[in-house]
Amino acid sequence: VQLQASGGGLVQTGDSLRLSCAASGRSFQTYTVAWFRRAPGKEREFVASINYNGGSQYYADSVKGRFTIFGDNGKNTWYLQMKSLKPEDTAVYYCAASSRIILSSFRIPSQWGYWGQGTQVTVSS
């Protein structure tokens, strides 16, 4: 399984940005996909997740109402639409996938089996 994250960049406060996570290697019909981020000097933190059929989505409180996770199963690609970006959203964003993750473990990075390489998002004030 390979995950390729892309779409990061330098934006201003209040701008929008869409990240993509392209998956390859196998069928992802039973996988849950998530986005994490790591800000400078901080631990990797959970941002959002979506299950394989798109029916369940979870968000960190810090991004709820501003970020939306969705997927295109036909393309094996998942997205993180980010709106009203703030300087504190500055981080390297990673996508992750797992076929075995359980809800109580979503926020634990070590519980996710597959990771993309990360894409930098910088929000200037």
GUNUVEX-267651 format. One record per atom (N, C-alpha, C): x, y, z; chain; atom name; residue number from 1. Coordinates in steps of 0.05 Angstrom, whole numbers, plus 5000, padded with zeros to 4 digits. Example, Ala and Ser with C-alpha at 12.3 -4.5 7.8 and 13.67 -1.06 7.14 Angstrom:
<xx:5264, yy:4886, zz:5156, ch:A, at:N, i:1>
<xx:5246, yy:4910, zz:5156, ch:A, at:CA, i:1>
<xx:5264, yy:4934, zz:5156, ch:A, at:C, i:1>
<xx:5257, yy:4955, zz:5142, ch:A, at:N, i:2>
<xx:5273, yy:4979, zz:5143, ch:A, at:CA, i:2>
<xx:5258, yy:5001, zz:5157, ch:A, at:C, i:2>
end
This chain:
<xx:5017, yy:4976, zz:5000, ch:A, at:N, i:1>
<xx:5000, yy:5000, zz:5000, ch:A, at:CA, i:1>
<xx:5018, yy:5025, zz:5000, ch:A, at:C, i:1>
<xx:5012, yy:5043, zz:4982, ch:A, at:N, i:2>
<xx:5026, yy:5068, zz:4981, ch:A, at:CA, i:2>
<xx:5007, yy:5091, zz:4981, ch:A, at:C, i:2>
<xx:5014, yy:5111, zz:4997, ch:A, at:N, i:3>
<xx:4997, yy:5136, zz:4999, ch:A, at:CA, i:3>
<xx:5014, yy:5159, zz:4990, ch:A, at:C, i:3>
<xx:5003, yy:5176, zz:4974, ch:A, at:N, i:4>
<xx:5017, yy:5200, zz:4964, ch:A, at:CA, i:4>
<xx:5000, yy:5225, zz:4970, ch:A, at:C, i:4>
<xx:5010, yy:5240, zz:4989, ch:A, at:N, i:5>
<xx:4997, yy:5265, zz:4996, ch:A, at:CA, i:5>
<xx:5007, yy:5288, zz:4979, ch:A, at:C, i:5>
<xx:4989, yy:5306, zz:4972, ch:A, at:N, i:6>
<xx:4997, yy:5330, zz:4957, ch:A, at:CA, i:6>
<xx:4977, yy:5352, zz:4962, ch:A, at:C, i:6>
<xx:4984, yy:5376, zz:4951, ch:A, at:N, i:7>
<xx:4966, yy:5398, zz:4953, ch:A, at:CA, i:7>
<xx:4973, yy:5420, zz:4972, ch:A, at:C, i:7>
<xx:4994, yy:5416, zz:4988, ch:A, at:N, i:8>
<xx:5002, yy:5436, zz:5007, ch:A, at:CA, i:8>
<xx:5013, yy:5461, zz:4993, ch:A, at:C, i:8>
<xx:5017, yy:5481, zz:5009, ch:A, at:N, i:9>
<xx:5028, yy:5506, zz:4999, ch:A, at:CA, i:9>
<xx:5027, yy:5528, zz:5019, ch:A, at:C, i:9>
<xx:5034, yy:5552, zz:5010, ch:A, at:N, i:10>
<xx:5035, yy:5576, zz:5026, ch:A, at:CA, i:10>
<xx:5010, yy:5592, zz:5020, ch:A, at:C, i:10>
<xx:4993, yy:5597, zz:5041, ch:A, at:N, i:11>
<xx:4969, yy:5612, zz:5037, ch:A, at:CA, i:11>
<xx:4967, yy:5633, zz:5060, ch:A, at:C, i:11>
<xx:4947, yy:5651, zz:5057, ch:A, at:N, i:12>
<xx:4943, yy:5671, zz:5078, ch:A, at:CA, i:12>
<xx:4920, yy:5664, zz:5096, ch:A, at:C, i:12>
<xx:4919, yy:5676, zz:5119, ch:A, at:N, i:13>
<xx:4897, yy:5672, zz:5138, ch:A, at:CA, i:13>
<xx:4871, yy:5676, zz:5124, ch:A, at:C, i:13>
<xx:4852, yy:5657, zz:5128, ch:A, at:N, i:14>
<xx:4826, yy:5658, zz:5116, ch:A, at:CA, i:14>
<xx:4824, yy:5644, zz:5089, ch:A, at:C, i:14>
<xx:4846, yy:5637, zz:5077, ch:A, at:N, i:15>
<xx:4845, yy:5623, zz:5051, ch:A, at:CA, i:15>
<xx:4836, yy:5594, zz:5054, ch:A, at:C, i:15>
<xx:4832, yy:5582, zz:5031, ch:A, at:N, i:16>
<xx:4824, yy:5554, zz:5030, ch:A, at:CA, i:16>
<xx:4846, yy:5538, zz:5015, ch:A, at:C, i:16>
<xx:4847, yy:5512, zz:5021, ch:A, at:N, i:17>
<xx:4866, yy:5495, zz:5008, ch:A, at:CA, i:17>
<xx:4855, yy:5467, zz:5008, ch:A, at:C, i:17>
<xx:4860, yy:5451, zz:4988, ch:A, at:N, i:18>
<xx:4851, yy:5424, zz:4987, ch:A, at:CA, i:18>
<xx:4875, yy:5405, zz:4984, ch:A, at:C, i:18>
<xx:4877, yy:5387, zz:5003, ch:A, at:N, i:19>
<xx:4898, yy:5367, zz:5002, ch:A, at:CA, i:19>
<xx:4887, yy:5341, zz:4990, ch:A, at:C, i:19>
<xx:4904, yy:5326, zz:4977, ch:A, at:N, i:20>
<xx:4896, yy:5301, zz:4965, ch:A, at:CA, i:20>
<xx:4914, yy:5279, zz:4975, ch:A, at:C, i:20>
<xx:4902, yy:5255, zz:4977, ch:A, at:N, i:21>
<xx:4916, yy:5231, zz:4985, ch:A, at:CA, i:21>
<xx:4909, yy:5209, zz:4965, ch:A, at:C, i:21>
<xx:4928, yy:5203, zz:4948, ch:A, at:N, i:22>
<xx:4923, yy:5182, zz:4928, ch:A, at:CA, i:22>
<xx:4935, yy:5156, zz:4938, ch:A, at:C, i:22>
<xx:4919, yy:5135, zz:4937, ch:A, at:N, i:23>
<xx:4927, yy:5109, zz:4947, ch:A, at:CA, i:23>
<xx:4930, yy:5089, zz:4924, ch:A, at:C, i:23>
<xx:4949, yy:5071, zz:4927, ch:A, at:N, i:24>
<xx:4953, yy:5051, zz:4907, ch:A, at:CA, i:24>
<xx:4963, yy:5025, zz:4921, ch:A, at:C, i:24>
<xx:4960, yy:5004, zz:4907, ch:A, at:N, i:25>
<xx:4971, yy:4979, zz:4917, ch:A, at:CA, i:25>
<xx:4950, yy:4957, zz:4923, ch:A, at:C, i:25>
<xx:4926, yy:4965, zz:4929, ch:A, at:N, i:26>
<xx:4905, yy:4945, zz:4934, ch:A, at:CA, i:26>
<xx:4878, yy:4959, zz:4934, ch:A, at:C, i:26>
<xx:4858, yy:4944, zz:4937, ch:A, at:N, i:27>
<xx:4831, yy:4955, zz:4940, ch:A, at:CA, i:27>
<xx:4828, yy:4967, zz:4967, ch:A, at:C, i:27>
<xx:4816, yy:4991, zz:4968, ch:A, at:N, i:28>
<xx:4813, yy:5005, zz:4993, ch:A, at:CA, i:28>
<xx:4784, yy:5006, zz:5003, ch:A, at:C, i:28>
<xx:4769, yy:4986, zz:4993, ch:A, at:N, i:29>
<xx:4741, yy:4987, zz:5000, ch:A, at:CA, i:29>
<xx:4735, yy:4983, zz:5029, ch:A, at:C, i:29>
<xx:4754, yy:4972, zz:5044, ch:A, at:N, i:30>
<xx:4749, yy:4967, zz:5073, ch:A, at:CA, i:30>
<xx:4767, yy:4984, zz:5090, ch:A, at:C, i:30>
<xx:4780, yy:5004, zz:5079, ch:A, at:N, i:31>
<xx:4799, yy:5020, zz:5093, ch:A, at:CA, i:31>
<xx:4786, yy:5045, zz:5105, ch:A, at:C, i:31>
<xx:4797, yy:5053, zz:5127, ch:A, at:N, i:32>
<xx:4791, yy:5080, zz:5139, ch:A, at:CA, i:32>
<xx:4815, yy:5097, zz:5133, ch:A, at:C, i:32>
<xx:4810, yy:5122, zz:5125, ch:A, at:N, i:33>
<xx:4831, yy:5141, zz:5118, ch:A, at:CA, i:33>
<xx:4830, yy:5165, zz:5137, ch:A, at:C, i:33>
<xx:4853, yy:5174, zz:5144, ch:A, at:N, i:34>
<xx:4854, yy:5197, zz:5162, ch:A, at:CA, i:34>
<xx:4875, yy:5217, zz:5153, ch:A, at:C, i:34>
<xx:4873, yy:5241, zz:5164, ch:A, at:N, i:35>
<xx:4893, yy:5262, zz:5161, ch:A, at:CA, i:35>
<xx:4904, yy:5268, zz:5189, ch:A, at:C, i:35>
<xx:4930, yy:5270, zz:5191, ch:A, at:N, i:36>
<xx:4943, yy:5279, zz:5215, ch:A, at:CA, i:36>
<xx:4960, yy:5304, zz:5207, ch:A, at:C, i:36>
<xx:4970, yy:5317, zz:5227, ch:A, at:N, i:37>
<xx:4988, yy:5339, zz:5221, ch:A, at:CA, i:37>
<xx:5008, yy:5342, zz:5244, ch:A, at:C, i:37>
<xx:5031, yy:5352, zz:5237, ch:A, at:N, i:38>
<xx:5052, yy:5357, zz:5256, ch:A, at:CA, i:38>
<xx:5062, yy:5386, zz:5253, ch:A, at:C, i:38>
<xx:5057, yy:5402, zz:5273, ch:A, at:N, i:39>
<xx:5066, yy:5429, zz:5273, ch:A, at:CA, i:39>
<xx:5095, yy:5429, zz:5285, ch:A, at:C, i:39>
<xx:5110, yy:5450, zz:5279, ch:A, at:N, i:40>
<xx:5138, yy:5451, zz:5289, ch:A, at:CA, i:40>
<xx:5138, yy:5449, zz:5319, ch:A, at:C, i:40>
<xx:5154, yy:5431, zz:5329, ch:A, at:N, i:41>
<xx:5158, yy:5428, zz:5358, ch:A, at:CA, i:41>
<xx:5135, yy:5413, zz:5372, ch:A, at:C, i:41>
<xx:5116, yy:5403, zz:5357, ch:A, at:N, i:42>
<xx:5094, yy:5389, zz:5369, ch:A, at:CA, i:42>
<xx:5092, yy:5360, zz:5360, ch:A, at:C, i:42>
<xx:5075, yy:5345, zz:5374, ch:A, at:N, i:43>
<xx:5070, yy:5318, zz:5366, ch:A, at:CA, i:43>
<xx:5051, yy:5316, zz:5342, ch:A, at:C, i:43>
<xx:5052, yy:5294, zz:5328, ch:A, at:N, i:44>
<xx:5033, yy:5290, zz:5307, ch:A, at:CA, i:44>
<xx:5005, yy:5288, zz:5319, ch:A, at:C, i:44>
<xx:4986, yy:5302, zz:5307, ch:A, at:N, i:45>
<xx:4959, yy:5302, zz:5318, ch:A, at:CA, i:45>
<xx:4938, yy:5295, zz:5297, ch:A, at:C, i:45>
<xx:4917, yy:5282, zz:5307, ch:A, at:N, i:46>
<xx:4895, yy:5274, zz:5290, ch:A, at:CA, i:46>
<xx:4880, yy:5299, zz:5280, ch:A, at:C, i:46>
<xx:4872, yy:5298, zz:5254, ch:A, at:N, i:47>
<xx:4857, yy:5320, zz:5243, ch:A, at:CA, i:47>
<xx:4829, yy:5311, zz:5235, ch:A, at:C, i:47>
<xx:4827, yy:5290, zz:5219, ch:A, at:N, i:48>
<xx:4801, yy:5281, zz:5210, ch:A, at:CA, i:48>
<xx:4804, yy:5252, zz:5199, ch:A, at:C, i:48>
<xx:4781, yy:5238, zz:5199, ch:A, at:N, i:49>
<xx:4781, yy:5211, zz:5188, ch:A, at:CA, i:49>
<xx:4754, yy:5206, zz:5174, ch:A, at:C, i:49>
<xx:4755, yy:5186, zz:5156, ch:A, at:N, i:50>
<xx:4731, yy:5178, zz:5142, ch:A, at:CA, i:50>
<xx:4732, yy:5148, zz:5137, ch:A, at:C, i:50>
<xx:4710, yy:5135, zz:5140, ch:A, at:N, i:51>
<xx:4710, yy:5106, zz:5136, ch:A, at:CA, i:51>
<xx:4707, yy:5100, zz:5106, ch:A, at:C, i:51>
<xx:4708, yy:5074, zz:5099, ch:A, at:N, i:52>
<xx:4711, yy:5066, zz:5071, ch:A, at:CA, i:52>
<xx:4687, yy:5074, zz:5055, ch:A, at:C, i:52>
<xx:4663, yy:5075, zz:5067, ch:A, at:N, i:53>
<xx:4640, yy:5082, zz:5051, ch:A, at:CA, i:53>
<xx:4632, yy:5112, zz:5054, ch:A, at:C, i:53>
<xx:4648, yy:5127, zz:5068, ch:A, at:N, i:54>
<xx:4643, yy:5155, zz:5072, ch:A, at:CA, i:54>
<xx:4621, yy:5162, zz:5091, ch:A, at:C, i:54>
<xx:4610, yy:5141, zz:5104, ch:A, at:N, i:55>
<xx:4588, yy:5146, zz:5122, ch:A, at:CA, i:55>
<xx:4595, yy:5157, zz:5149, ch:A, at:C, i:55>
<xx:4619, yy:5154, zz:5158, ch:A, at:N, i:56>
<xx:4627, yy:5164, zz:5184, ch:A, at:CA, i:56>
<xx:4652, yy:5182, zz:5181, ch:A, at:C, i:56>
<xx:4650, yy:5206, zz:5192, ch:A, at:N, i:57>
<xx:4672, yy:5224, zz:5192, ch:A, at:CA, i:57>
<xx:4676, yy:5235, zz:5220, ch:A, at:C, i:57>
<xx:4701, yy:5239, zz:5227, ch:A, at:N, i:58>
<xx:4708, yy:5249, zz:5253, ch:A, at:CA, i:58>
<xx:4728, yy:5271, zz:5249, ch:A, at:C, i:58>
<xx:4726, yy:5291, zz:5266, ch:A, at:N, i:59>
<xx:4744, yy:5314, zz:5265, ch:A, at:CA, i:59>
<xx:4755, yy:5322, zz:5292, ch:A, at:C, i:59>
<xx:4779, yy:5332, zz:5291, ch:A, at:N, i:60>
<xx:4790, yy:5345, zz:5315, ch:A, at:CA, i:60>
<xx:4773, yy:5370, zz:5321, ch:A, at:C, i:60>
<xx:4770, yy:5377, zz:5346, ch:A, at:N, i:61>
<xx:4755, yy:5400, zz:5353, ch:A, at:CA, i:61>
<xx:4766, yy:5426, zz:5341, ch:A, at:C, i:61>
<xx:4792, yy:5426, zz:5337, ch:A, at:N, i:62>
<xx:4805, yy:5450, zz:5327, ch:A, at:CA, i:62>
<xx:4799, yy:5456, zz:5298, ch:A, at:C, i:62>
<xx:4789, yy:5436, zz:5283, ch:A, at:N, i:63>
<xx:4784, yy:5440, zz:5255, ch:A, at:CA, i:63>
<xx:4754, yy:5436, zz:5248, ch:A, at:C, i:63>
<xx:4739, yy:5428, zz:5267, ch:A, at:N, i:64>
<xx:4710, yy:5422, zz:5262, ch:A, at:CA, i:64>
<xx:4696, yy:5447, zz:5252, ch:A, at:C, i:64>
<xx:4682, yy:5444, zz:5230, ch:A, at:N, i:65>
<xx:4668, yy:5466, zz:5218, ch:A, at:CA, i:65>
<xx:4684, yy:5481, zz:5197, ch:A, at:C, i:65>
<xx:4710, yy:5476, zz:5196, ch:A, at:N, i:66>
<xx:4727, yy:5489, zz:5176, ch:A, at:CA, i:66>
<xx:4739, yy:5469, zz:5156, ch:A, at:C, i:66>
<xx:4744, yy:5444, zz:5165, ch:A, at:N, i:67>
<xx:4756, yy:5424, zz:5148, ch:A, at:CA, i:67>
<xx:4735, yy:5403, zz:5141, ch:A, at:C, i:67>
<xx:4737, yy:5392, zz:5117, ch:A, at:N, i:68>
<xx:4719, yy:5370, zz:5109, ch:A, at:CA, i:68>
<xx:4736, yy:5348, zz:5096, ch:A, at:C, i:68>
<xx:4732, yy:5324, zz:5105, ch:A, at:N, i:69>
<xx:4745, yy:5301, zz:5093, ch:A, at:CA, i:69>
<xx:4725, yy:5286, zz:5075, ch:A, at:C, i:69>
<xx:4733, yy:5279, zz:5052, ch:A, at:N, i:70>
<xx:4716, yy:5264, zz:5034, ch:A, at:CA, i:70>
<xx:4733, yy:5248, zz:5015, ch:A, at:C, i:70>
<xx:4721, yy:5229, zz:5002, ch:A, at:N, i:71>
<xx:4736, yy:5211, zz:4984, ch:A, at:CA, i:71>
<xx:4723, yy:5206, zz:4958, ch:A, at:C, i:71>
<xx:4739, yy:5197, zz:4940, ch:A, at:N, i:72>
<xx:4729, yy:5187, zz:4914, ch:A, at:CA, i:72>
<xx:4740, yy:5158, zz:4911, ch:A, at:C, i:72>
<xx:4723, yy:5139, zz:4919, ch:A, at:N, i:73>
<xx:4732, yy:5112, zz:4920, ch:A, at:CA, i:73>
<xx:4740, yy:5102, zz:4892, ch:A, at:C, i:73>
<xx:4727, yy:5112, zz:4871, ch:A, at:N, i:74>
<xx:4733, yy:5103, zz:4844, ch:A, at:CA, i:74>
<xx:4761, yy:5110, zz:4836, ch:A, at:C, i:74>
<xx:4772, yy:5132, zz:4848, ch:A, at:N, i:75>
<xx:4799, yy:5141, zz:4842, ch:A, at:CA, i:75>
<xx:4819, yy:5133, zz:4864, ch:A, at:C, i:75>
<xx:4809, yy:5120, zz:4886, ch:A, at:N, i:76>
<xx:4826, yy:5114, zz:4909, ch:A, at:CA, i:76>
<xx:4840, yy:5139, zz:4919, ch:A, at:C, i:76>
<xx:4825, yy:5161, zz:4920, ch:A, at:N, i:77>
<xx:4836, yy:5186, zz:4928, ch:A, at:CA, i:77>
<xx:4818, yy:5199, zz:4949, ch:A, at:C, i:77>
<xx:4831, yy:5209, zz:4970, ch:A, at:N, i:78>
<xx:4816, yy:5223, zz:4991, ch:A, at:CA, i:78>
<xx:4826, yy:5251, zz:4994, ch:A, at:C, i:78>
<xx:4809, yy:5268, zz:5004, ch:A, at:N, i:79>
<xx:4815, yy:5297, zz:5004, ch:A, at:CA, i:79>
<xx:4810, yy:5309, zz:5032, ch:A, at:C, i:79>
<xx:4824, yy:5330, zz:5037, ch:A, at:N, i:80>
<xx:4819, yy:5346, zz:5060, ch:A, at:CA, i:80>
<xx:4815, yy:5375, zz:5051, ch:A, at:C, i:80>
<xx:4790, yy:5383, zz:5050, ch:A, at:N, i:81>
<xx:4784, yy:5411, zz:5043, ch:A, at:CA, i:81>
<xx:4786, yy:5428, zz:5067, ch:A, at:C, i:81>
<xx:4803, yy:5448, zz:5066, ch:A, at:N, i:82>
<xx:4809, yy:5465, zz:5089, ch:A, at:CA, i:82>
<xx:4800, yy:5494, zz:5082, ch:A, at:C, i:82>
<xx:4783, yy:5505, zz:5099, ch:A, at:N, i:83>
<xx:4773, yy:5532, zz:5096, ch:A, at:CA, i:83>
<xx:4780, yy:5549, zz:5120, ch:A, at:C, i:83>
<xx:4779, yy:5575, zz:5117, ch:A, at:N, i:84>
<xx:4784, yy:5593, zz:5139, ch:A, at:CA, i:84>
<xx:4810, yy:5586, zz:5154, ch:A, at:C, i:84>
<xx:4831, yy:5582, zz:5139, ch:A, at:N, i:85>
<xx:4856, yy:5573, zz:5150, ch:A, at:CA, i:85>
<xx:4867, yy:5594, zz:5169, ch:A, at:C, i:85>
<xx:4880, yy:5584, zz:5190, ch:A, at:N, i:86>
<xx:4892, yy:5601, zz:5210, ch:A, at:CA, i:86>
<xx:4922, yy:5595, zz:5212, ch:A, at:C, i:86>
<xx:4938, yy:5613, zz:5222, ch:A, at:N, i:87>
<xx:4967, yy:5608, zz:5225, ch:A, at:CA, i:87>
<xx:4972, yy:5583, zz:5242, ch:A, at:C, i:87>
<xx:4955, yy:5577, zz:5261, ch:A, at:N, i:88>
<xx:4959, yy:5553, zz:5277, ch:A, at:CA, i:88>
<xx:4953, yy:5527, zz:5262, ch:A, at:C, i:88>
<xx:4943, yy:5529, zz:5237, ch:A, at:N, i:89>
<xx:4940, yy:5505, zz:5221, ch:A, at:CA, i:89>
<xx:4966, yy:5498, zz:5206, ch:A, at:C, i:89>
<xx:4986, yy:5515, zz:5208, ch:A, at:N, i:90>
<xx:5012, yy:5510, zz:5196, ch:A, at:CA, i:90>
<xx:5024, yy:5484, zz:5206, ch:A, at:C, i:90>
<xx:5030, yy:5466, zz:5188, ch:A, at:N, i:91>
<xx:5040, yy:5440, zz:5196, ch:A, at:CA, i:91>
<xx:5046, yy:5424, zz:5171, ch:A, at:C, i:91>
<xx:5060, yy:5401, zz:5175, ch:A, at:N, i:92>
<xx:5062, yy:5381, zz:5154, ch:A, at:CA, i:92>
<xx:5038, yy:5363, zz:5158, ch:A, at:C, i:92>
<xx:5023, yy:5359, zz:5136, ch:A, at:N, i:93>
<xx:4999, yy:5343, zz:5137, ch:A, at:CA, i:93>
<xx:5005, yy:5316, zz:5125, ch:A, at:C, i:93>
<xx:4996, yy:5295, zz:5138, ch:A, at:N, i:94>
<xx:5000, yy:5267, zz:5130, ch:A, at:CA, i:94>
<xx:4973, yy:5253, zz:5127, ch:A, at:C, i:94>
<xx:4971, yy:5236, zz:5106, ch:A, at:N, i:95>
<xx:4948, yy:5219, zz:5105, ch:A, at:CA, i:95>
<xx:4956, yy:5191, zz:5115, ch:A, at:C, i:95>
<xx:4937, yy:5177, zz:5126, ch:A, at:N, i:96>
<xx:4942, yy:5151, zz:5137, ch:A, at:CA, i:96>
<xx:4919, yy:5133, zz:5130, ch:A, at:C, i:96>
<xx:4924, yy:5107, zz:5130, ch:A, at:N, i:97>
<xx:4902, yy:5088, zz:5123, ch:A, at:CA, i:97>
<xx:4905, yy:5063, zz:5140, ch:A, at:C, i:97>
<xx:4883, yy:5050, zz:5145, ch:A, at:N, i:98>
<xx:4883, yy:5026, zz:5160, ch:A, at:CA, i:98>
<xx:4858, yy:5010, zz:5154, ch:A, at:C, i:98>
<xx:4861, yy:4983, zz:5153, ch:A, at:N, i:99>
<xx:4837, yy:4966, zz:5150, ch:A, at:CA, i:99>
<xx:4828, yy:4955, zz:5176, ch:A, at:C, i:99>
<xx:4843, yy:4962, zz:5198, ch:A, at:N, i:100>
<xx:4837, yy:4949, zz:5224, ch:A, at:CA, i:100>
<xx:4832, yy:4969, zz:5246, ch:A, at:C, i:100>
<xx:4833, yy:4995, zz:5240, ch:A, at:N, i:101>
<xx:4831, yy:5015, zz:5261, ch:A, at:CA, i:101>
<xx:4804, yy:5014, zz:5273, ch:A, at:C, i:101>
<xx:4803, yy:5019, zz:5299, ch:A, at:N, i:102>
<xx:4778, yy:5021, zz:5313, ch:A, at:CA, i:102>
<xx:4775, yy:5049, zz:5323, ch:A, at:C, i:102>
<xx:4750, yy:5057, zz:5328, ch:A, at:N, i:103>
<xx:4744, yy:5085, zz:5334, ch:A, at:CA, i:103>
<xx:4760, yy:5095, zz:5357, ch:A, at:C, i:103>
<xx:4763, yy:5079, zz:5378, ch:A, at:N, i:104>
<xx:4777, yy:5089, zz:5402, ch:A, at:CA, i:104>
<xx:4807, yy:5094, zz:5397, ch:A, at:C, i:104>
<xx:4817, yy:5085, zz:5374, ch:A, at:N, i:105>
<xx:4845, yy:5088, zz:5368, ch:A, at:CA, i:105>
<xx:4851, yy:5108, zz:5346, ch:A, at:C, i:105>
<xx:4831, yy:5121, zz:5336, ch:A, at:N, i:106>
<xx:4834, yy:5139, zz:5313, ch:A, at:CA, i:106>
<xx:4856, yy:5160, zz:5318, ch:A, at:C, i:106>
<xx:4857, yy:5170, zz:5342, ch:A, at:N, i:107>
<xx:4875, yy:5193, zz:5348, ch:A, at:CA, i:107>
<xx:4904, yy:5184, zz:5354, ch:A, at:C, i:107>
<xx:4909, yy:5158, zz:5353, ch:A, at:N, i:108>
<xx:4935, yy:5148, zz:5360, ch:A, at:CA, i:108>
<xx:4951, yy:5142, zz:5335, ch:A, at:C, i:108>
<xx:4971, yy:5157, zz:5328, ch:A, at:N, i:109>
<xx:4986, yy:5153, zz:5303, ch:A, at:CA, i:109>
<xx:4997, yy:5125, zz:5299, ch:A, at:C, i:109>
<xx:5006, yy:5112, zz:5320, ch:A, at:N, i:110>
<xx:5018, yy:5086, zz:5318, ch:A, at:CA, i:110>
<xx:4998, yy:5064, zz:5310, ch:A, at:C, i:110>
<xx:4972, yy:5070, zz:5312, ch:A, at:N, i:111>
<xx:4952, yy:5050, zz:5305, ch:A, at:CA, i:111>
<xx:4946, yy:5049, zz:5276, ch:A, at:C, i:111>
<xx:4957, yy:5068, zz:5261, ch:A, at:N, i:112>
<xx:4951, yy:5069, zz:5232, ch:A, at:CA, i:112>
<xx:4974, yy:5054, zz:5217, ch:A, at:C, i:112>
<xx:4966, yy:5037, zz:5199, ch:A, at:N, i:113>
<xx:4986, yy:5020, zz:5186, ch:A, at:CA, i:113>
<xx:5002, yy:5032, zz:5163, ch:A, at:C, i:113>
<xx:4989, yy:5051, zz:5149, ch:A, at:N, i:114>
<xx:5002, yy:5062, zz:5125, ch:A, at:CA, i:114>
<xx:5002, yy:5092, zz:5126, ch:A, at:C, i:114>
<xx:5024, yy:5104, zz:5117, ch:A, at:N, i:115>
<xx:5027, yy:5133, zz:5117, ch:A, at:CA, i:115>
<xx:5037, yy:5144, zz:5091, ch:A, at:C, i:115>
<xx:5027, yy:5167, zz:5084, ch:A, at:N, i:116>
<xx:5039, yy:5182, zz:5062, ch:A, at:CA, i:116>
<xx:5063, yy:5198, zz:5071, ch:A, at:C, i:116>
<xx:5076, yy:5212, zz:5053, ch:A, at:N, i:117>
<xx:5101, yy:5225, zz:5059, ch:A, at:CA, i:117>
<xx:5098, yy:5253, zz:5072, ch:A, at:C, i:117>
<xx:5074, yy:5264, zz:5071, ch:A, at:N, i:118>
<xx:5069, yy:5290, zz:5083, ch:A, at:CA, i:118>
<xx:5071, yy:5313, zz:5062, ch:A, at:C, i:118>
<xx:5055, yy:5333, zz:5067, ch:A, at:N, i:119>
<xx:5055, yy:5357, zz:5050, ch:A, at:CA, i:119>
<xx:5053, yy:5381, zz:5068, ch:A, at:C, i:119>
<xx:5070, yy:5401, zz:5063, ch:A, at:N, i:120>
<xx:5072, yy:5424, zz:5080, ch:A, at:CA, i:120>
<xx:5050, yy:5445, zz:5074, ch:A, at:C, i:120>
<xx:5037, yy:5453, zz:5096, ch:A, at:N, i:121>
<xx:5017, yy:5475, zz:5094, ch:A, at:CA, i:121>
<xx:5027, yy:5497, zz:5112, ch:A, at:C, i:121>
<xx:5030, yy:5521, zz:5100, ch:A, at:N, i:122>
<xx:5039, yy:5544, zz:5116, ch:A, at:CA, i:122>
<xx:5018, yy:5566, zz:5112, ch:A, at:C, i:122>
<xx:5008, yy:5576, zz:5135, ch:A, at:N, i:123>
<xx:4988, yy:5597, zz:5134, ch:A, at:CA, i:123>
<xx:5001, yy:5622, zz:5146, ch:A, at:C, i:123>
<xx:5003, yy:5642, zz:5130, ch:A, at:N, i:124>
<xx:5015, yy:5667, zz:5140, ch:A, at:CA, i:124>
<xx:4994, yy:5685, zz:5152, ch:A, at:C, i:124>
<xx:5002, yy:5701, zz:5171, ch:A, at:N, i:125>
<xx:4983, yy:5719, zz:5184, ch:A, at:CA, i:125>
<xx:4982, yy:5746, zz:5171, ch:A, at:C, i:125>
end
